[in-house]
Amino acid sequence: MYCSAACRQKAYRERQGGGGGVGVGVDGLIKEIGRQVEELVPQPPSVFYSGVTELSSSVARLRRVARTARDTAQESVTHVPVTEVPATAEVPLDEGDFAALVESHRREIQVHCYHMTGSYDDAEDLVQETFLRAWRARDTFQGRAGARTWLYRIATNACLDFQRRTARRPKRYEPLPGMNHGAGEPPARITWLQPYPDDELPSAEEQPEAAAVSRETLELVFLAAVQHLPPRQRAVLVLRDVLGLTAVETGEALDMTVASVNSALQRARPTLRDRLPGRRADWTADGPTEHQRTLVKRYMAAAERLDLSEVAALLSEDVTLTMPPNPFWFTGRDALVEFLSVSLDANSPMFLGHWRHLPARANGQLAAGGYVRRPGTTVYRAQVLDVLRFDADDRIVEITSFEPHLFPAFGLPLRL
């Protein structure tokens, strides 16, 4: 137990051996797990649960370290030095200690890759690509103190290479035959956009030296706007305005001059503003309010009761629904209610089934994981993850519905 967040953070740094949060070696992590096991107390239940949760997190980290060490070891030609190391030089890290070092930065590097790509799946792949590139380039590593900046540079260039290969560009949704999409302008269609679990964001405890992840830069409306920028402008904007690097640091990371960095940033910012909602208050706030949490509960309960009128009452008049990567979209409450009326009507031949929901958090926003029990079945199967955005009047102004394969990343089961 700690008297304050500051004491807890200090204790964490001390457990890391005074390394300022850069992590410990494999031996230290194993010892830490042993300590946590010895301190497990089954009573009272709340203390036991807290201890098991901490132990589970440490074991998961050790598993990731082992996996990263295994993958990087495949890149090694030999496991022993073939030349003598000068006495004044820093002893090179072996696979295990290297993996433990980069693992301590995994979460913030993954968030960075997510900012660059807008895709949770791609971000996970690019983190692994970053670590493999870092292992191959370990001769350029200047020591533990510079690990974070070094990894950010490698990750940014890995993302740029990925974007050159894929050449993805946002498009506009197109009308589907026989479907009333509403009178509003078709929204941008970003087929690769995916949600990010709040539970996987780096915490101050885990990364004492890392800049806090701004909630507004993780909201889907911001991520979608960033995808309209050319890759190099996107990289400059993320490094400067999201990570807070200086123009000199950004130029070094991207092999650009300071003048080129400033020019790219001046072009990126107006494009970003044009893609965001007109009023800043419409897309960012200090966080979900208790009233909004209550509204989400009403939203889930209304869907489970098949109460279309209650669902409609929670929607803004200009609500927008998109379903990346699917082509379905609706603008305006009337068009959305018309679409829902068929699938929520138990007497309709297009009745989807009965619903259950579990609450979730994605991109700093409230979300609901929806499960459907099809007619004639007894199991509720994962159907959709709805990420909700509220307007200034606390009505749902945007619903982004995602496919269910990412449910496990949000701690949600695939069936109930």
C-alpha positions in Angstrom: 0.0 0.0 0.0 1.3 3.5 -0.8 0.3 6.8 0.7 0.2 8.6 -2.7 0.8 8.2 -6.4 4.2 9.8 -6.0 5.3 7.3 -3.4 4.1 4.4 -5.6 6.0 5.8 -8.6 9.2 6.3 -6.4 8.9 2.7 -5.2 8.5 1.5 -8.7 11.7 3.3 -9.8 13.6 1.8 -6.8 12.4 -1.7 -7.8 13.9 -1.0 -11.2 17.2 -0.5 -9.6 17.3 3.3 -9.9 17.2 3.1 -13.7 14.6 5.9 -14.1 12.0 3.5 -15.3 14.0 1.9 -18.2 13.4 -1.5 -16.8 15.5 -4.3 -15.3 17.1 -7.4 -16.6 15.5 -10.8 -16.8 17.0 -11.9 -13.5 15.6 -8.9 -11.8 12.2 -9.5 -13.3 12.2 -13.1 -12.2 13.1 -12.1 -8.6 10.3 -9.5 -8.6 7.8 -12.3 -9.6 9.2 -14.4 -6.8 8.6 -11.6 -4.3 5.1 -11.1 -5.5 4.3 -14.8 -5.1 5.6 -14.8 -1.6 3.5 -11.8 -0.7 0.3 -13.3 -2.0 -2.4 -13.3 0.8 -5.7 -15.0 0.1 -7.6 -12.9 2.6 -9.1 -10.4 2.4 -10.3 -11.0 -1.1 -9.7 -7.5 -2.4 -6.0 -7.6 -1.3 -5.7 -11.1 -2.8 -7.2 -9.9 -6.1 -4.8 -6.9 -6.2 -1.8 -9.2 -5.6 -2.8 -11.7 -8.3 -3.4 -8.9 -10.8 0.1 -7.5 -10.2 1.6 -11.0 -10.5 -0.3 -11.6 -13.7 1.0 -8.4 -15.2 4.6 -9.3 -14.3 4.3 -12.8 -15.7 2.8 -11.4 -18.9 5.7 -9.0 -19.2 8.2 -11.8 -18.7 6.5 -13.8 -21.4 6.8 -10.9 -23.8 10.5 -10.4 -22.9 11.1 -14.1 -23.5 9.3 -13.9 -26.9 11.2 -10.8 -27.9 14.5 -12.4 -26.8 13.7 -15.6 -28.8 12.9 -13.5 -31.9 16.0 -11.3 -31.7 18.2 -14.3 -31.0 17.3 -15.6 -34.4 19.1 -12.6 -35.8 22.3 -13.4 -34.0 25.2 -15.1 -35.8 27.0 -16.1 -32.6 26.2 -15.9 -28.9 29.7 -15.1 -27.8 31.9 -12.1 -28.6 34.4 -12.8 -31.5 36.5 -9.8 -30.7 37.7 -8.3 -27.4 35.8 -5.4 -26.0 37.9 -2.5 -24.8 37.8 -2.1 -21.0 36.3 1.4 -21.3 33.4 0.4 -23.6 30.0 -0.5 -22.4 29.4 -4.3 -22.4 26.9 -5.2 -25.1 23.5 -6.4 -24.0 22.7 -10.0 -24.5 19.4 -11.1 -26.0 17.7 -11.4 -22.6 18.7 -8.0 -21.2 18.1 -6.3 -24.6 14.6 -7.7 -24.7 13.9 -6.6 -21.1 15.1 -3.1 -21.9 13.0 -2.6 -25.0 10.0 -4.3 -23.4 9.9 -1.6 -20.8 9.1 0.8 -23.6 6.6 -1.4 -25.5 3.4 0.3 -24.6 4.4 3.8 -25.5 6.1 2.7 -28.7 2.9 0.8 -29.6 0.8 3.9 -28.9 3.2 5.9 -31.2 2.8 3.3 -34.0 -1.0 3.5 -33.5 -0.9 7.3 -33.9 1.0 6.8 -37.1 -1.2 4.1 -38.6 -4.6 4.3 -36.9 -4.7 0.5 -36.7 -4.2 -1.6 -33.5 -3.2 -4.7 -35.5 -0.6 -2.8 -37.6 0.7 -1.1 -34.4 1.4 -4.5 -32.8 3.2 -5.7 -35.9 5.3 -2.5 -36.1 6.3 -2.7 -32.5 7.8 -6.1 -33.2 9.4 -4.8 -36.4 10.9 -1.9 -34.3 12.4 -4.3 -31.8 13.9 -6.4 -34.5 15.4 -3.4 -36.2 16.7 -2.2 -32.9 18.4 -5.5 -32.3 20.1 -5.4 -35.7 21.2 -1.8 -35.1 22.3 -2.3 -31.5 25.8 -1.1 -32.3 24.3 2.4 -32.6 22.8 2.2 -29.2 24.2 4.9 -26.9 23.2 3.4 -23.6 20.1 3.0 -21.4 19.6 6.7 -20.9 18.9 7.2 -24.6 16.8 4.0 -25.2 13.5 5.8 -25.5 14.6 8.4 -28.1 16.5 5.7 -30.0 13.4 3.5 -30.2 11.1 6.3 -31.2 13.4 7.1 -34.2 13.4 3.4 -35.3 9.6 3.1 -34.8 8.9 6.2 -36.8 10.9 5.1 -39.7 9.4 1.6 -39.6 5.9 3.2 -39.8 7.0 5.4 -42.8 8.3 2.3 -44.6 5.0 0.5 -43.9 3.0 3.5 -45.3 5.1 3.6 -48.4 4.4 -0.1 -49.0 0.6 0.1 -48.4 0.0 3.6 -49.9 -3.3 3.8 -48.1 -5.5 6.9 -48.5 -8.9 7.7 -47.0 -11.8 7.8 -49.3 -15.5 8.8 -49.1 -18.3 6.4 -48.4 -20.5 5.7 -51.4 -24.3 5.2 -51.4 -25.4 1.5 -51.4 -28.4 0.6 -53.6 -31.7 0.5 -51.8 -30.4 2.0 -48.5 -31.3 5.3 -47.0 -28.0 6.8 -45.7 -29.5 10.2 -44.7 -29.2 13.6 -46.1 -25.8 14.4 -44.7 -22.5 14.4 -46.6 -20.8 11.0 -46.8 -18.1 10.7 -44.1 -14.5 9.7 -44.7 -14.1 6.0 -45.1 -10.9 4.7 -43.4 -11.1 0.9 -43.8 -8.1 0.2 -41.6 -9.2 2.3 -38.6 -9.4 0.3 -35.4 -10.0 1.1 -31.7 -7.3 1.1 -29.0 -7.9 -0.4 -25.5 -7.5 2.1 -22.7 -6.1 -0.6 -20.4 -3.1 -0.9 -22.7 -2.1 2.8 -22.5 1.3 3.4 -20.7 0.8 4.5 -17.1 2.9 7.0 -15.1 4.0 4.1 -12.9 5.3 2.1 -15.8 6.8 5.0 -17.7 7.8 7.7 -15.2 9.9 9.5 -17.8 7.4 9.3 -20.6 5.1 12.1 -21.6 1.5 11.5 -20.6 -0.7 10.3 -23.5 -3.1 13.1 -24.2 -6.7 11.8 -24.4 -7.6 14.1 -27.2 -4.8 12.6 -29.5 -6.3 9.1 -29.0 -9.9 9.9 -29.8 -11.1 8.3 -33.0 -12.0 11.7 -34.5 -8.4 12.8 -34.1 -6.9 9.5 -35.4 -9.2 9.7 -38.5 -8.2 13.2 -39.2 -4.5 12.4 -38.9 -4.9 9.7 -41.6 -5.5 12.4 -44.2 -2.0 13.7 -43.9 0.8 12.5 -46.1 3.1 10.1 -44.2 6.0 12.5 -43.6 3.7 15.3 -42.5 2.0 12.9 -40.2 5.3 11.8 -38.7 6.3 15.5 -38.1 3.0 16.3 -36.5 3.0 13.3 -34.2 6.6 13.9 -33.1 6.2 17.6 -32.6 2.6 18.0 -31.4 1.8 14.7 -29.8 5.2 13.7 -28.3 6.5 17.2 -27.8 9.9 16.8 -29.5 11.7 19.9 -30.6 12.2 20.7 -34.3 15.9 19.7 -34.0 15.0 16.3 -32.4 12.3 15.7 -35.0 14.7 16.5 -37.8 17.3 14.1 -36.4 14.7 11.3 -36.2 13.5 11.9 -39.8 16.8 13.0 -41.4 15.2 16.4 -42.2 16.5 19.9 -41.8 14.8 22.1 -39.1 13.4 24.3 -41.9 11.8 21.2 -43.6 10.3 20.1 -40.3 8.8 23.5 -39.6 7.5 23.7 -43.2 5.9 20.3 -42.9 4.3 21.2 -39.6 2.8 24.4 -41.0 1.2 22.4 -43.8 -0.1 19.6 -41.6 -1.8 21.7 -38.9 -4.4 23.4 -41.2 -5.3 20.1 -42.8 -5.8 18.6 -39.4 -8.0 21.5 -38.3 -10.2 21.2 -41.4 -10.8 17.5 -40.6 -11.8 18.0 -37.0 -15.3 19.0 -35.8 -15.9 22.8 -35.9 -15.9 23.4 -32.2 -13.1 21.9 -30.0 -15.6 21.2 -27.3 -17.4 18.9 -29.7 -14.5 16.4 -29.8 -12.5 16.6 -26.6 -13.1 17.0 -22.9 -11.5 16.0 -19.6 -13.0 12.6 -19.8 -16.3 10.7 -19.7 -18.6 12.1 -17.1 -20.7 10.1 -14.7 -23.8 11.3 -16.6 -22.4 9.9 -19.9 -21.6 6.6 -18.2 -25.3 6.5 -17.1 -26.4 7.2 -20.7 -24.2 4.3 -22.0 -26.0 2.0 -19.5 -29.3 3.2 -20.8 -28.1 2.7 -24.4 -27.1 -0.9 -23.7 -30.3 -1.6 -21.7 -32.5 -0.2 -24.4 -30.8 -2.4 -27.1 -31.3 -5.5 -24.9 -35.0 -4.6 -24.5 -35.3 -4.0 -28.2 -36.6 -0.5 -27.3 -36.0 1.5 -30.4 -37.7 4.7 -29.1 -35.3 4.8 -26.1 -32.3 4.3 -28.3 -33.5 7.1 -30.6 -33.9 9.4 -27.6 -30.2 9.1 -26.8 -29.1 10.1 -30.3 -28.2 13.5 -31.5 -30.2 14.7 -34.5 -27.1 14.8 -36.6 -25.6 11.5 -35.4 -23.2 9.6 -37.7 -22.7 5.9 -37.8 -19.8 4.2 -39.6 -18.6 0.6 -39.5 -15.0 0.3 -40.7 -14.0 -1.7 -42.7 -17.6 -2.3 -43.9 -19.3 0.0 -46.4 -22.4 0.8 -44.2 -22.9 4.4 -43.0 -25.7 6.7 -41.9 -26.0 10.4 -41.2 -28.9 11.8 -39.2 -31.1 10.2 -36.5 -34.0 9.4 -38.9 -31.8 7.4 -41.3 -30.1 5.5 -38.4 -33.4 4.7 -36.7 -34.9 3.4 -39.9 -31.9 1.1 -40.3 -32.1 -0.2 -36.7 -35.9 -0.6 -36.8 -35.6 -3.7 -39.1 -32.9 -5.5 -37.1 -34.5 -4.7 -33.7 -38.0 -5.8 -34.6 -38.6 -9.3 -33.5 -41.5 -9.7 -36.0 -39.3 -8.7 -38.9 -37.8 -11.3 -41.3 -34.5 -9.4 -40.9 -34.5 -9.6 -37.1 -30.9 -10.0 -36.1 -31.5 -11.5 -32.6 -31.5 -10.6 -28.9 -28.7 -8.5 -27.5 -26.5 -8.3 -24.5 -23.7 -5.8 -23.8 -20.6 -5.3 -21.7 -19.1 -1.9 -21.0 -15.6 -1.1 -22.4 -13.2 1.8 -22.8 -11.5 2.6 -26.1 -9.5 5.6 -27.2 -10.4 7.5 -24.0 -14.1 7.1 -24.9 -16.9 5.0 -23.6 -17.7 1.9 -25.6 -20.1 -1.1 -25.5 -19.3 -4.6 -26.6 -22.4 -6.1 -28.2 -23.3 -9.8 -28.3 -26.2 -11.3 -30.3 -28.1 -14.5 -29.7 -29.5 -15.4 -33.1 -33.0 -16.8 -33.4 -33.0 -20.5 -32.6 -29.7 -20.5 -30.7 -28.7 -20.3 -27.0 -25.3 -18.6 -27.1 -24.6 -14.8 -27.3 -21.7 -14.3 -29.7 -19.5 -11.2 -30.1 -21.0 -9.0 -32.8 -19.8 -5.4 -32.6 -17.8 -2.9 -30.5 -19.5 0.5 -30.5 -17.3 3.4 -29.6 -19.4 6.4 -28.6 -18.8 10.1 -28.8 -21.1 12.7 -27.1 -21.8 16.3 -28.1 -22.0 19.2 -25.7 -25.6 18.3 -24.9 -24.6 14.7 -23.8 -26.3 13.1 -26.8 -24.6 10.5 -28.9 -23.3 12.3 -31.9 -21.1 9.6 -33.4 -21.0 5.8 -33.3 -18.1 3.9 -34.7 -18.8 0.2 -34.9 -16.0 -2.3 -35.2 -15.8 -5.9 -35.9 -15.4 -8.3 -32.9 -12.0 -9.9 -33.5 -10.4 -7.3 -31.1 -12.7 -8.2 -28.2 -9.9 -10.1 -26.3 -7.7 -7.0 -26.4 -10.4 -5.2 -24.5 -10.8 -8.0 -21.9 -14.1 -9.0 -23.5 -15.0 -12.7 -24.2 -16.0 -13.8 -27.7 -19.2 -15.5 -26.4 -21.5 -15.3 -23.4 
